[in-house]
């Protein structure tokens, strides 16, 4: 799961224009949102690798990915 999160986070930064185009027109600051979600995915990937934070990271990921 951590590896998948790292790869998708890299895509948020490498293909930010395409990711921003997926958001509906009424959402402002599309690129900023793409960068923030990429950062969240990186932090979640790291959180899953650190045993004391694994459970809370898992719960937050369920909420984030829902």
MIGU-163048 format. One record per residue (C-alpha): x, y, z; residue in one letter. Coordinates in Angstrom, 1 decimal, always signed. Layout:
> X,Y,Z,a
...
! end
This chain:
> +0.0,+0.0,+0.0,x
> +2.9,+2.4,+0.8,x
> +4.5,+1.8,-2.6,x
> +1.1,+2.4,-4.4,x
> +0.7,+5.7,-2.4,x
> +4.2,+6.8,-3.3,x
> +3.7,+6.1,-7.0,x
> +0.3,+7.9,-7.1,x
> +1.8,+10.8,-5.1,x
> +4.5,+11.1,-7.7,x
> +1.9,+11.2,-10.4,x
> +0.2,+14.2,-8.6,x
> +3.4,+16.1,-9.1,x
> +4.5,+14.9,-12.5,x
> +1.1,+15.1,-14.2,x
> -0.5,+17.9,-12.2,x
> -2.2,+19.5,-15.2,x
> -4.0,+16.3,-16.1,x
> -5.0,+15.7,-12.5,x
> -6.3,+19.2,-12.2,x
> -8.4,+18.7,-15.3,x
> -10.2,+15.8,-13.6,x
> -11.7,+18.2,-11.0,x
> -15.1,+19.8,-11.6,x
> -15.1,+23.3,-13.0,x
> -16.6,+24.9,-9.8,x
> -13.6,+23.9,-7.6,x
> -11.1,+26.7,-7.3,x
> -7.3,+26.3,-6.9,x
> -7.2,+23.0,-8.7,x
> -3.4,+22.6,-8.9,x
> -3.1,+23.5,-5.2,x
> -5.6,+20.7,-4.3,x
> -3.6,+18.3,-6.5,x
> -0.4,+19.1,-4.7,x
> -2.0,+18.9,-1.3,x
> -3.5,+15.5,-2.0,x
> -0.1,+14.3,-3.4,x
> +1.5,+15.4,-0.1,x
> -1.2,+13.7,+1.9,x
> -0.5,+10.5,+0.0,x
> +3.3,+10.7,+0.7,x
> +2.6,+11.3,+4.4,x
> +0.2,+8.4,+4.5,x
> +2.7,+6.1,+2.8,x
> +5.3,+7.0,+5.4,x
> +2.7,+6.6,+8.2,x
> +2.0,+3.1,+7.1,x
> +5.7,+2.2,+7.4,x
> +6.0,+3.5,+11.0,x
> +4.5,+0.9,+13.3,x
> +3.1,+3.2,+16.1,x
> +1.3,+5.3,+13.4,x
> +0.0,+2.4,+11.3,x
> -3.4,+2.1,+12.8,x
> -4.3,+5.9,+12.8,x
> -2.9,+6.2,+9.3,x
> -5.1,+3.4,+8.1,x
> -8.2,+4.9,+9.6,x
> -7.4,+8.3,+8.1,x
> -6.7,+6.7,+4.7,x
> -10.1,+5.1,+4.8,x
> -11.6,+8.5,+5.4,x
> -9.4,+10.2,+2.8,x
> -10.0,+7.6,+0.0,x
> -13.8,+7.4,+0.7,x
! end
